[in-house]
Amino acid sequence: MFNKPEVCVLLCDPDLDKVLMVEPFRAGCLDDENEPWKLELIAGPVDNETQVESVEFVAIRQTKGGAGIKIDRLLLVCEYYNSPGSSNEKLNIFCARIDVAKASEYQAIFGLNDEHEDIRPVIIDRLVAELGVKEALINNAMSIISIQWPSLNLELVRHIQVINKSDSPID
C-alpha cells in the first residue's frame, strides 16, 4: 500500500523540562477505555499532490495549524517506516524548542476547518509525559518515540535557538 509520508513535531522547553502536546478527538478510539481524546504530538501528511513540500516545511506548517506556533528551526529526531510489511509510509520526527513562558499564546483551540479538526494544545512536564507512555495513556508510536528521545538528547534540544516569531517562513 502506498501512503504519503508523515511528519511529527515534539515541541520542547528544555529549560523548564516541559513539552507541548495536542489533544485531538480520535474517532478510531471511541471504544478506548481511557477516552477518544488522545495526547499526541503535532503531526500531519506531506502533500505532494498539489505541490512539492519538504518534510521540514510540513513540520513548520503543521505546528502553526495545530498549535498556532511559528517555528523555523528543527532538529531531526528520526525517520522510520510505520509498518514496512504492509505500507511504504515513512514517518519523520522532528524536535523544536519553544518557550512555554508564553503559554497563554498556546491556549486556544486550533486545527483546520476544512479538515474538521479541534485540537487543544496541552503543556505538561516531560517526566509526566514519560509516565503517560509507561501507563499507556500515550499510546501511538510517533509520540512514544518522541517522548523518550529527550531523555537521551536533552542537551541537543538546549542548543536549538529559541524561536523568533518574526523569522518564521510561515505567517
Beta strands, then each sheet from edge to edge (+ up, - down):
strand 1: 6-13
strand 2: 18-24
strand 3: 42-45
strand 4: 75-81
strand 5: 90-97
strand 6: 119-125
sheet 1: 3+ 1- 2+ 6-
sheet 2: 3+ 1- 5- 4+
end
